[in-house]
Amino acid sequence: MNRASRTTRSSSPAPAATDTPAGSFLPNFCESHTLFLVVLIAQLLAFILTLARGASPEGFWVSLAFTSLFVQWVALGTVLVLCLSRRRLAALPPLRAALATALIVISITGVFALTALWISGTLPFPSMRPSGTQLEFLGRTLGISAIVTAIALRYLYVQHQWKSNVEAEARSRIQALQARIRPHFLFNSMNTIAALTRTRPEAAETAVEDLADLFRATLSDRDSLTVGEELDLARRYVRIEALRLGDRLRVDWQVDESLPMDYPMPGLVLQPLVENAIYHGIEPLTDGGEITIVLSGDADNIRIEVSNPLAPPRNRKRAGNRVAQENIRQRLDLAFRGEARMETIEEADRYRVTLVLPRRRD
Protein backbone atom coordinates (compact mmCIF):
# COMPACT_ATOMS: atom_id res chain seq x y z
CA MET A 1 0.00 0.00 0.00
CA ASN A 2 1.41 3.31 -1.09
CA ARG A 3 1.12 5.72 1.81
CA ALA A 4 2.14 9.33 2.17
CA SER A 5 1.15 11.44 5.11
CA ARG A 6 1.51 15.00 6.20
CA THR A 7 0.82 16.30 9.69
CA THR A 8 0.33 19.93 10.58
CA ARG A 9 0.25 21.25 14.12
CA SER A 10 -1.39 24.43 15.05
CA SER A 11 -2.12 26.24 18.17
CA SER A 12 -4.84 27.68 20.25
CA PRO A 13 -6.11 29.15 22.26
CA ALA A 14 -7.25 27.46 24.92
CA PRO A 15 -8.48 30.21 27.12
CA ALA A 16 -7.60 30.18 30.72
CA ALA A 17 -10.26 29.26 33.19
CA THR A 18 -11.18 32.57 34.68
CA ASP A 19 -14.13 34.51 36.00
CA THR A 20 -12.41 37.81 35.30
CA PRO A 21 -13.75 39.67 32.26
CA ALA A 22 -11.47 39.46 29.26
CA GLY A 23 -10.98 43.27 29.12
CA SER A 24 -9.13 43.46 32.45
CA PHE A 25 -5.34 43.54 32.42
CA LEU A 26 -5.22 42.05 35.93
CA PRO A 27 -4.89 38.27 36.17
CA ASN A 28 -7.35 36.13 38.06
CA PHE A 29 -5.80 36.01 41.52
CA CYS A 30 -8.15 33.19 42.49
CA GLU A 31 -6.30 30.78 40.19
CA SER A 32 -3.77 28.40 41.73
CA HIS A 33 -1.36 29.16 38.87
CA THR A 34 -1.40 32.88 39.68
CA LEU A 35 -1.01 32.17 43.40
CA PHE A 36 2.03 29.99 42.72
CA LEU A 37 3.67 32.72 40.64
CA VAL A 38 3.02 35.35 43.31
CA VAL A 39 4.53 33.14 46.03
CA LEU A 40 7.55 32.39 43.85
CA ILE A 41 8.16 36.05 43.00
CA ALA A 42 7.67 37.03 46.65
CA GLN A 43 10.31 34.52 47.71
CA LEU A 44 12.75 35.86 45.11
CA LEU A 45 12.10 39.37 46.41
CA ALA A 46 12.76 38.22 49.99
CA PHE A 47 16.05 36.69 48.86
CA ILE A 48 17.09 39.91 47.11
CA LEU A 49 16.18 42.06 50.13
CA THR A 50 18.18 39.78 52.43
CA LEU A 51 21.22 39.96 50.15
CA ALA A 52 20.92 43.74 49.92
CA ARG A 53 20.81 44.04 53.71
CA GLY A 54 24.34 42.60 53.91
CA ALA A 55 23.74 40.26 56.82
CA SER A 56 26.67 38.31 58.23
CA PRO A 57 27.08 34.73 56.95
CA GLU A 58 25.97 33.26 60.26
CA GLY A 59 22.87 35.45 60.39
CA PHE A 60 21.93 35.26 56.70
CA TRP A 61 19.54 32.33 56.94
CA VAL A 62 17.82 33.65 60.02
CA SER A 63 17.38 37.03 58.35
CA LEU A 64 16.11 35.31 55.18
CA ALA A 65 13.58 33.33 57.21
CA PHE A 66 12.10 36.42 58.89
CA THR A 67 12.13 38.44 55.66
CA SER A 68 10.47 35.59 53.76
CA LEU A 69 7.82 35.25 56.44
CA PHE A 70 6.99 38.96 56.23
CA VAL A 71 7.01 39.15 52.41
CA GLN A 72 4.94 35.98 52.00
CA TRP A 73 2.31 37.20 54.44
CA VAL A 74 2.05 40.45 52.50
CA ALA A 75 1.85 38.54 49.20
CA LEU A 76 -0.79 36.08 50.42
CA GLY A 77 -2.86 38.82 52.02
CA THR A 78 -2.72 40.84 48.81
CA VAL A 79 -3.75 37.85 46.69
CA LEU A 80 -6.70 37.17 49.00
CA VAL A 81 -8.01 40.74 48.81
CA LEU A 82 -7.44 40.99 45.04
CA CYS A 83 -9.22 37.67 44.54
CA LEU A 84 -12.25 38.89 46.47
CA SER A 85 -12.18 42.24 44.64
CA ARG A 86 -11.50 40.92 41.12
CA ARG A 87 -14.95 41.66 39.69
CA ARG A 88 -15.04 45.25 40.90
CA LEU A 89 -11.46 45.87 39.76
CA ALA A 90 -12.20 44.36 36.35
CA ALA A 91 -15.12 46.76 35.89
CA LEU A 92 -12.87 49.81 36.36
CA PRO A 93 -10.92 51.59 33.61
CA PRO A 94 -7.25 50.50 33.47
CA LEU A 95 -5.86 53.57 35.26
CA ARG A 96 -8.37 53.43 38.09
CA ALA A 97 -7.92 49.66 38.40
CA ALA A 98 -4.14 50.15 38.65
CA LEU A 99 -4.50 52.87 41.30
CA ALA A 100 -6.97 50.77 43.30
CA THR A 101 -4.68 47.74 43.11
CA ALA A 102 -1.67 49.79 44.20
CA LEU A 103 -3.67 51.22 47.12
CA ILE A 104 -4.67 47.71 48.19
CA VAL A 105 -1.10 46.40 48.05
CA ILE A 106 0.41 49.38 49.89
CA SER A 107 -2.32 49.31 52.55
CA ILE A 108 -1.82 45.61 53.21
CA THR A 109 1.95 46.15 53.33
CA GLY A 110 1.46 48.93 55.88
CA VAL A 111 -0.75 46.75 58.07
CA PHE A 112 1.75 43.89 58.08
CA ALA A 113 4.66 46.30 58.62
CA LEU A 114 3.01 47.71 61.74
CA THR A 115 2.25 44.17 62.89
CA ALA A 116 5.89 43.17 62.33
CA LEU A 117 7.08 46.18 64.34
CA TRP A 118 4.82 45.21 67.22
CA ILE A 119 5.90 41.56 67.14
CA SER A 120 9.61 42.43 66.88
CA GLY A 121 9.32 44.56 70.00
CA THR A 122 8.20 41.53 71.98
CA LEU A 123 10.99 39.22 70.74
CA PRO A 124 14.01 38.62 72.96
CA PHE A 125 16.30 38.92 69.89
CA PRO A 126 17.48 42.50 69.39
CA SER A 127 19.24 41.48 66.16
CA MET A 128 15.88 40.62 64.60
CA ARG A 129 14.49 44.09 65.17
CA PRO A 130 14.44 46.47 62.17
CA SER A 131 17.41 48.77 61.79
CA GLY A 132 16.72 52.47 62.31
CA THR A 133 13.61 53.93 63.79
CA GLN A 134 10.17 52.45 63.37
CA LEU A 135 9.20 55.32 61.06
CA GLU A 136 12.23 54.64 58.86
CA PHE A 137 11.35 50.94 58.64
CA LEU A 138 7.76 51.77 57.75
CA GLY A 139 8.89 54.26 55.10
CA ARG A 140 11.37 51.82 53.54
CA THR A 141 8.82 49.02 53.49
CA LEU A 142 6.09 51.12 51.91
CA GLY A 143 8.56 52.56 49.39
CA ILE A 144 9.72 49.11 48.30
CA SER A 145 6.11 47.96 48.10
CA ALA A 146 5.15 50.94 45.91
CA ILE A 147 8.08 50.41 43.53
CA VAL A 148 7.50 46.66 43.17
CA THR A 149 3.77 47.20 42.67
CA ALA A 150 4.33 49.86 40.01
CA ILE A 151 6.72 47.59 38.09
CA ALA A 152 4.34 44.63 38.33
CA LEU A 153 1.32 46.66 37.19
CA ARG A 154 3.26 48.10 34.28
CA TYR A 155 4.35 44.63 33.22
CA LEU A 156 0.81 43.24 33.46
CA TYR A 157 -0.61 46.13 31.45
CA VAL A 158 2.01 45.90 28.69
CA GLN A 159 1.56 42.11 28.52
CA HIS A 160 -2.22 42.53 28.28
CA GLN A 161 -1.88 45.09 25.47
CA TRP A 162 0.51 42.82 23.59
CA LYS A 163 -1.82 39.83 23.89
CA SER A 164 -4.78 41.95 22.80
CA ASN A 165 -2.89 43.12 19.71
CA VAL A 166 -1.84 39.56 18.86
CA GLU A 167 -5.41 38.29 19.24
CA ALA A 168 -6.81 41.17 17.17
CA GLU A 169 -4.30 40.44 14.41
CA ALA A 170 -5.17 36.75 14.56
CA ARG A 171 -8.89 37.52 14.26
CA SER A 172 -8.21 39.76 11.27
CA ARG A 173 -6.18 37.04 9.58
CA ILE A 174 -8.88 34.45 10.26
CA GLN A 175 -11.53 36.71 8.73
CA ALA A 176 -9.30 37.44 5.73
CA LEU A 177 -8.67 33.74 5.15
CA GLN A 178 -12.33 32.90 5.63
CA ALA A 179 -13.35 35.63 3.17
CA ARG A 180 -11.26 33.90 0.50
CA ILE A 181 -13.45 30.80 0.68
CA ARG A 182 -15.61 30.85 -2.44
CA PRO A 183 -17.20 27.50 -3.27
CA HIS A 184 -16.20 26.24 -6.72
CA PHE A 185 -19.64 24.81 -7.21
CA LEU A 186 -21.40 28.22 -7.51
CA PHE A 187 -21.94 28.20 -11.27
CA ASN A 188 -22.79 24.50 -11.38
CA SER A 189 -25.30 25.04 -8.59
CA MET A 190 -26.94 27.96 -10.37
CA ASN A 191 -27.24 25.91 -13.55
CA THR A 192 -28.74 23.04 -11.59
CA ILE A 193 -31.23 25.34 -9.90
CA ALA A 194 -32.16 26.89 -13.25
CA ALA A 195 -32.82 23.43 -14.69
CA LEU A 196 -34.96 22.45 -11.70
CA THR A 197 -37.05 25.60 -11.73
CA ARG A 198 -39.48 24.26 -14.34
CA THR A 199 -39.40 20.54 -13.60
CA ARG A 200 -38.99 20.47 -9.80
CA PRO A 201 -39.70 23.93 -8.36
CA GLU A 202 -39.77 22.74 -4.74
CA ALA A 203 -36.32 21.16 -5.08
CA ALA A 204 -35.07 24.35 -6.75
CA GLU A 205 -36.41 26.44 -3.87
CA THR A 206 -34.71 24.20 -1.31
CA ALA A 207 -31.44 24.39 -3.26
CA VAL A 208 -31.62 28.20 -3.33
CA GLU A 209 -32.15 28.26 0.45
CA ASP A 210 -29.22 25.89 1.00
CA LEU A 211 -26.99 27.95 -1.28
CA ALA A 212 -27.99 31.17 0.49
CA ASP A 213 -27.15 29.65 3.88
CA LEU A 214 -23.75 28.54 2.61
CA PHE A 215 -22.87 31.98 1.32
CA ARG A 216 -24.26 33.64 4.42
CA ALA A 217 -21.80 31.58 6.47
CA THR A 218 -19.00 32.36 4.01
CA LEU A 219 -19.55 36.12 4.24
CA SER A 220 -20.21 36.18 7.98
CA ASP A 221 -17.87 38.01 10.36
CA ARG A 222 -18.16 35.25 12.95
CA ASP A 223 -14.86 33.59 13.81
CA SER A 224 -16.47 30.33 14.83
CA LEU A 225 -19.52 28.14 14.39
CA THR A 226 -20.84 25.32 16.52
CA VAL A 227 -20.31 21.69 15.58
CA GLY A 228 -24.01 21.46 14.78
CA GLU A 229 -23.86 24.48 12.46
CA GLU A 230 -20.79 23.11 10.67
CA LEU A 231 -22.54 19.78 10.21
CA ASP A 232 -25.69 21.49 8.91
CA LEU A 233 -23.71 23.51 6.33
CA ALA A 234 -21.97 20.37 5.13
CA ARG A 235 -25.31 18.56 4.76
CA ARG A 236 -26.74 21.49 2.79
CA TYR A 237 -23.74 21.46 0.49
CA VAL A 238 -24.10 17.72 -0.09
CA ARG A 239 -27.81 18.17 -0.91
CA ILE A 240 -26.94 20.74 -3.57
CA GLU A 241 -24.27 18.54 -5.10
CA ALA A 242 -26.58 15.52 -5.00
CA LEU A 243 -28.98 17.37 -7.31
CA ARG A 244 -26.20 17.69 -9.86
CA LEU A 245 -24.41 14.36 -9.46
CA GLY A 246 -27.39 12.15 -8.66
CA ASP A 247 -26.58 8.53 -7.82
CA ARG A 248 -22.89 9.10 -8.52
CA LEU A 249 -22.60 10.78 -5.12
CA ARG A 250 -23.03 8.57 -2.07
CA VAL A 251 -22.26 9.84 1.43
CA ASP A 252 -21.79 7.78 4.58
CA TRP A 253 -22.42 10.02 7.60
CA GLN A 254 -20.94 8.67 10.83
CA VAL A 255 -21.73 11.21 13.55
CA ASP A 256 -21.19 10.38 17.21
CA GLU A 257 -24.52 11.04 18.93
CA SER A 258 -22.74 12.00 22.16
CA LEU A 259 -20.79 14.78 20.44
CA PRO A 260 -21.81 18.21 21.83
CA MET A 261 -23.48 19.99 18.91
CA ASP A 262 -23.15 23.38 20.63
CA TYR A 263 -19.37 23.15 20.96
CA PRO A 264 -17.59 26.04 19.15
CA MET A 265 -15.04 25.42 16.39
CA PRO A 266 -13.52 27.50 13.55
CA GLY A 267 -16.15 28.18 10.91
CA LEU A 268 -16.22 26.60 7.45
CA VAL A 269 -13.80 23.78 8.13
CA LEU A 270 -15.90 20.72 7.30
CA GLN A 271 -17.63 22.03 4.16
CA PRO A 272 -14.40 22.78 2.21
CA LEU A 273 -13.14 19.29 3.03
CA VAL A 274 -16.36 17.76 1.69
CA GLU A 275 -16.12 20.01 -1.37
CA ASN A 276 -12.60 18.79 -2.06
CA ALA A 277 -13.68 15.19 -1.61
CA ILE A 278 -16.42 15.60 -4.22
CA TYR A 279 -14.37 17.66 -6.65
CA HIS A 280 -11.29 15.41 -6.58
CA GLY A 281 -12.80 12.07 -5.59
CA ILE A 282 -16.27 11.81 -7.13
CA GLU A 283 -16.40 14.00 -10.23
CA PRO A 284 -13.45 12.32 -12.04
CA LEU A 285 -15.06 8.86 -11.65
CA THR A 286 -17.64 7.81 -14.23
CA ASP A 287 -19.59 5.76 -11.69
CA GLY A 288 -18.92 8.17 -8.83
CA GLY A 289 -18.21 6.79 -5.39
CA GLU A 290 -18.79 7.08 -1.68
CA ILE A 291 -17.53 9.78 0.66
CA THR A 292 -17.21 8.94 4.34
CA ILE A 293 -17.67 11.75 6.86
CA VAL A 294 -16.89 10.90 10.48
CA LEU A 295 -17.41 13.20 13.47
CA SER A 296 -16.42 11.80 16.84
CA GLY A 297 -14.89 12.97 20.07
CA ASP A 298 -13.77 12.22 23.58
CA ALA A 299 -13.08 14.23 26.71
CA ASP A 300 -10.06 15.95 25.16
CA ASN A 301 -10.57 16.22 21.41
CA ILE A 302 -13.08 16.47 18.59
CA ARG A 303 -12.14 14.39 15.55
CA ILE A 304 -13.30 15.14 12.00
CA GLU A 305 -12.46 12.74 9.18
CA VAL A 306 -13.38 13.01 5.49
CA SER A 307 -12.31 10.33 3.03
CA ASN A 308 -12.99 9.89 -0.68
CA PRO A 309 -12.04 7.44 -3.44
CA LEU A 310 -8.94 8.16 -5.49
CA ALA A 311 -9.41 8.51 -9.22
CA PRO A 312 -6.90 6.85 -11.58
CA PRO A 313 -3.85 9.10 -12.10
CA ARG A 314 -4.87 9.95 -15.67
CA ASN A 315 -8.28 11.19 -14.50
CA ARG A 316 -7.15 13.16 -11.48
CA LYS A 317 -7.68 16.90 -11.46
CA ARG A 318 -4.96 19.36 -10.67
CA ALA A 319 -3.87 19.51 -7.04
CA GLY A 320 -6.12 22.42 -6.14
CA ASN A 321 -7.19 20.75 -2.93
CA ARG A 322 -3.96 21.91 -1.32
CA VAL A 323 -5.14 25.53 -1.51
CA ALA A 324 -8.24 24.79 0.57
CA GLN A 325 -6.30 22.55 2.95
CA GLU A 326 -3.65 25.22 3.45
CA ASN A 327 -6.40 27.73 4.15
CA ILE A 328 -7.88 25.42 6.79
CA ARG A 329 -4.46 24.69 8.25
CA GLN A 330 -3.71 28.41 8.68
CA ARG A 331 -7.06 29.09 10.33
CA LEU A 332 -6.56 26.19 12.72
CA ASP A 333 -3.08 27.48 13.46
CA LEU A 334 -4.48 30.88 14.40
CA ALA A 335 -7.40 29.46 16.36
CA PHE A 336 -5.64 26.76 18.40
CA ARG A 337 -1.97 27.86 18.63
CA GLY A 338 -0.32 24.48 18.24
CA GLU A 339 -2.78 22.11 19.82
CA ALA A 340 -4.74 21.08 16.71
CA ARG A 341 -3.62 18.49 14.16
CA MET A 342 -4.33 18.14 10.48
CA GLU A 343 -3.33 14.87 8.84
CA THR A 344 -3.65 13.89 5.19
CA ILE A 345 -3.14 10.27 4.20
CA GLU A 346 -3.16 8.88 0.66
CA GLU A 347 -3.66 5.14 0.40
CA ALA A 348 -4.00 2.84 -2.58
CA ASP A 349 -7.62 3.73 -3.35
CA ARG A 350 -8.65 6.30 -0.71
CA TYR A 351 -7.63 9.79 0.32
CA ARG A 352 -8.33 10.80 3.91
CA VAL A 353 -8.10 14.10 5.77
CA THR A 354 -8.31 14.05 9.57
CA LEU A 355 -8.65 17.02 11.90
CA VAL A 356 -8.11 16.67 15.64
CA LEU A 357 -9.36 19.74 17.51
CA PRO A 358 -8.72 20.10 21.25
CA ARG A 359 -11.63 20.91 23.46
CA ARG A 360 -11.22 24.23 25.20
CA ARG A 361 -11.39 24.24 28.97
CA ASP A 362 -13.92 26.68 30.35
N, C-alpha and C positions, 0 to 999 in steps of 0.2 A: 504494500500500500504506500503510495507516494504521499508524503505528509510534509507540509510546510506550515509553520505557525509563527505568529507574531503577537507579542504581548505588549500592551501599552499600559503604563501606570499613570494615574493622575491623582490629584489631590483634592481635599475638601474640607470643606469645611465643615468639619463637624463642630458645630457651635458648642461652646462650653455650657454646661448646665448652670444656669444662673437665673435668679429672679430679678436682677437689676436690669432696668431698661437699657436697650442697646445704645442709646445716645449718651450715656454717662461715661466719662473717662475714668471713673473710679472702678476698681475691680470689685467683685463680690467678696467681701471680707467674711462671709459665712461659709465659704468653700474651704475644705481641708487643704487644698493645694495652696491657696493664698495664705492661710494660717502658717503652713510649713515655711513658705518663703519669708514671711515676716519674722518668724522665730529665727530662721537661719541668718537673715540680715542683721537682726538685733544682736545675735551672738558675735557676728563679725565686728559690729560696732563696739561691743563691749571689749573685744580683744584689742581693737585699735586704741580705745580710750585708755586701757590698762598699759599698753606699750607707751603711749604718749605721756603717761604720768611718770614714767621712769622709776618704777618701784625697784627695790633691791631684789636680786635673784631669789633670796629666801622668802621674800614677801610677795613675789609676783603672783603665785597661784592663789594665795589668800585674797589679794586685791582683785584678781580676775573673778574669783567666786562671788565676792560682794558686788562688784560692778555688773556681772552677768545677772545676778539676782535682781538688781534694781532695773536694769535695762529690759529684762524679760517681763517684769511686772508691768512696766510702762507699755511695752509692746502688746502684751496680752490684753491689758485694760483698754488700750486704744482699739484693738481689733474688735473687742466685744461691743464697745459703744458704736463703732462704725458699722458693724453688722446690724445692730438694732436700728440704726439711723439710715440704712442704705436707701430706702425708698424715698425718704424726704430729701436726702442729698442728691439722688438721681434726678429729682424733679427740678432742681435749681439750675440756673445757668452756670456754665463752667467756672467763671470767676467767683461767683458767690459760693459755689460748691467747694472750691479750693480754699476760700477764706474760712468757711465753716469747718472744713476738715482740719485746717491748721489750728483754728481756735480749740477744737476738740483735743488735738494731740498736745498742744502746749498746756491746756488746762489740766489734762490728766498727768502730764509730766510734773506740773507744779504741785499737784496733790501728792504724788508719790515722793517728790523731793522733800516736801515738808514732813511727810511720814518718815522718810529715811533720816532726816535730821533729828526727829524726836526719838527714833529707835536708837540711833548712834549715841545719843546722849545718855542712854541707859546701859550701854554696853561697857563692860570693864576692860575694854581694849582701846586705849587712846589712839593707837596707830590706825584704827579703822574709822576714826572720825574724819570728816572732810577737812581738807587743808583750808586755811583762811577762815574768815568769818562765815556765819550762816548765810548772810546776805550775799556774800561773794559766791558761795556754793550754789545758792538758788539762781543767781544771775547767770553763772556759767552753764548750769544745767538747762535753764530755759533757752539760753542762746544756742547751745548745741542742738536742742530739740527743734528750734525754729529753723536753723540752717538745714538740718537733715530732712525736716518736713518739706521745706521749700524745694530742695533737690529732688526728693521723691515725687512730689506733685508735678514738678516740671517734667520729669521723666515719664510719668504716667500720661500726662496730657500729650506730649510729643508722640509717644507710642500709640495712643488712641487716634491721633490725627493721621499718623502714617498708615495704620490699619484701615481707617476709613477711606483714605485715598486709594489704597490697594484694592479694597472691596468695590469701590465705585468704578475703578478702572476695569476690574474683572466683570462687573455687571455690564459695563458698556461693551466690552469685547464679546460677552455672551449674546447680547442683543444684536451686535453687528453680525456675528456668525449665524445667529438664528434667522436674521433678515435675509441672508443669502440663500436660505432654503426655498427653492421654487420647484415644486413637483414637476418632473419631466412629462407626466401624463396629462398635463393641462389640455393640450390640443386634442389628444386622443379622446379625453373625457368629453370635451365639448362636441366633438363629432358624434360620439356615442349618444349623448343626450339629444342632439339634433335628430338622429335617426330614430330614437325612441319616442320623440314628441308625437308623431302621428300614429304609431302602432301601439305603443305602450305608454300613454301619458302619465299614469301613476308612477311607473318605474322611473320615467324621466324626471318627475317632480322630486322623488326620493333622491335621485342621483344629484340633482341641483342642490338640495339641502345638504347632502353629504359633502359635496365639493365646497359649498360655502363654509361649512364648519371647519374643513381642513384649512382653507385659506384664512379664516378668522384666527385660527390657532397660529398659523404661520406669521401673520402680521401683528400678532398680539405683543404687548410690551412685557408680558409676564415672563419671569425667569424660569418658572417651574410649573409643572402640571402634576396632578395626582396620578397614581398608577392607574386608577379607573379611567381617568380622562385620556391618558396615553393609549390605553387598551381600546377605548371607544373610537378614537381617531384612526387607529390601525384597522379596526373592523369596518369603519366607513370607507377607508381607502380600498380595502379588499372588495367591498360590495361594488364600488365603482369599476374596479378592474375586472370583476367577474362578469359585468355586463358586456365588456368588450371581448374578454377571452373565453367566456363560456365554460364548457367542460374541460378545457385545457388547464384551467386553474383550479387546483384542489388545495385546501388549507386544513391542516391538522392543528387545532387550537388545544394546547395543554396548559391550562391556567390553574394554579394551586388555589383552591377555594379558601384556604386560610390566609392567603396573602391580603394584607390591609390595602383596600382599594383607595383609601384616603391618604396614603403615604405620599409625600412630595418627592418628585424627581425632576431632573432637567427636562424641559419640554421638547417635544418633537425628536425623540431618540428612537422609539420603536418604529414609527411610520417610515422614516427613511431607510431603515434596515429591511423592512418588508418591501419597500419600493425597489431596492436593489435586488432583492431575491427574485422578484417577478421579472424585472428588466433583464437581469443577467442569467437567471435560472430557468424561467418559464418561457419567455418569448422566443428564444432561439430554438426551442424544441418543438417539432411539428405536433407531437402528441401532448405537449405540455408536461406537467408533473405536479408533484406535491411539495408544498412548503410546510415546514413544521415550525410552529411558534410556541415556545415554552416560557412561561412565567412562573417562577417558584421563589421561595425564600426561606430563611431561617431567622434565628434571633439576631444575627449579625449582618446578613447581607440579603439583597434582592438580586435574583439571577434572571437575566433575559437572554434567551437563545433563539436565533433565527437561522434555519438551515434550508438550503435549496439544492436541487439537482444541478450537476455540472453538465453543461452542453459539451459536445465534442469540440476539440480545439479549433477546427475549421469554422464552426458555427458561433464561436464565442464573440461577444461584442467587445469593443475596446474597454480597457480597464478603468472606466469612469467611476466604478464603485468606490475607488480609493478616495475620490474627492469627498463624497458623502461621509465615508468612514473617518477621514481626517477631520472633517467638520465636527463629527460627533466626539472624536477623541479630544479635540481642543476644548469643546464645551464641558466634557467630563473633567478635564484637567483643571479648568477654572472653577468648576463647581465643587470638586471633591479634594483638590490639593494632594494628590498622591495616594489616595486610599481606594480609588476605583480601578478596575481592570477591564481592558478590552482585548479579547483574544480572537484571532481569525485562524481557522484551520481548514486547509484544503485537503480532502481525502480523494480516493480514487473516483468516486461518483457523487460526492456531496461537498458543499461548501458551507461552513458553519461560522457564525459570528456570535460570540458570547460576551455579555456585559455582566460584571459583578459590581453592584453598587452597595456601598456600606450604608447601613441604617444609622441615621443621625441619632445621637443621644439627647433627649430633651431634659 
